[in-house]
Amino acid sequence: MTKAAVDEAASGRHDGGTIGASKAFAWMLVITGAAGVLAAWVITIDKFKLLEDPNFVPGCSLNPIVSCGNIMKSEQASVFGFPNPMLGLVTYAMVIAIGLALLAGARYRRWYWLGLNAGTLFGVGFCTWLMYQSLYEINSLCLWCCLAWVATIVMFWYVTSQNVRSGVIPASRGLRTFFDEFTWVLPVLHVGIIGMLILTRWWDFWTS
């Protein structure tokens, strides 16, 4: 097999310019998308209950810090004019659909992969903003939100890795090799930083 053929096989390309992905990657999309849908679904149901009864206390409101109710009552919880988790119900479901299609053998063109990367970048950016608001403005933490944050972070880094390794995003050989072997380091580091911020933000409460 020629070097060109090897590179083509490694990238998952067909002559038609479409690009596939491994089953492991597809399952990653399905699992993280499902985690996001679960979190968005629970928050949406609790939000409706809170609208019906202002005294309703969500099940994940465990103490003054871990309080989903405080998050749901905030202005940041409806930044687009409707509850944020309703957006998650749509977008995470789309991710599941893409993952299932890849498991069935679907292959997408470069623009589609770039669109998925842009969507996950928006998602991780929006989650970062929500993290800041939660920690430093609302002063409360929602466990279901944390699940959605982690799912989005993992999704973003692995989609980026897939695009770098397949040539959708131009990159040096060294960067492609890094993503090929150490992609897992990036979401672990990202989530670890968030964990440290949460720990230090309420250090006195956690240690009291």
BELURRA-V423427 format. One record per backbone hydrogen bond with DSSP energy under -1.0 kcal/mol. CO is the residue of the C=O (numbers start at 1). NH is the residue of the N-H. If there is no record, write none. Layout:
<<CO,NH> <CO,NH>>
This chain:
<<2,6> <3,7> <4,8> <5,9> <6,10> <7,11> <8,13> <12,20> <14,17> <18,14> <19,108> <22,26> <23,27> <24,28> <25,29> <26,30> <27,31> <28,32> <29,33> <30,34> <31,35> <32,36> <33,37> <34,38> <35,39> <36,40> <37,41> <38,42> <39,43> <40,44> <41,45> <42,46> <43,47> <44,48> <45,49> <46,50> <47,51> <48,52> <49,53> <53,56> <58,61> <60,62> <65,67> <65,141> <66,62> <66,63> <67,71> <68,72> <69,73> <71,74> <75,78> <77,84> <78,81> <83,86> <84,87> <84,88> <85,89> <86,90> <87,91> <88,92> <90,94> <91,95> <92,96> <93,97> <94,98> <95,99> <96,100> <97,101> <98,102> <99,103> <100,104> <101,106> <102,105> <108,19> <109,113> <110,114> <111,115> <112,116> <113,117> <114,118> <115,119> <116,120> <117,121> <118,122> <119,123> <120,124> <121,125> <122,126> <123,127> <124,128> <125,129> <126,130> <127,131> <128,132> <129,133> <130,134> <131,135> <132,136> <133,137> <133,138> <134,140> <142,146> <143,147> <144,148> <145,149> <146,150> <147,151> <148,152> <149,153> <150,154> <151,155> <152,156> <153,157> <154,158> <155,159> <156,160> <157,161> <158,162> <159,163> <160,164> <161,165> <162,166> <163,168> <163,169> <172,176> <173,177> <174,178> <175,179> <176,180> <177,181> <178,182> <182,185> <183,186> <184,188> <185,189> <186,190> <187,191> <188,192> <189,193> <190,194> <191,195> <192,196> <193,197> <194,198> <195,199> <196,200> <197,201> <198,202> <200,203> <202,206> <203,207>>
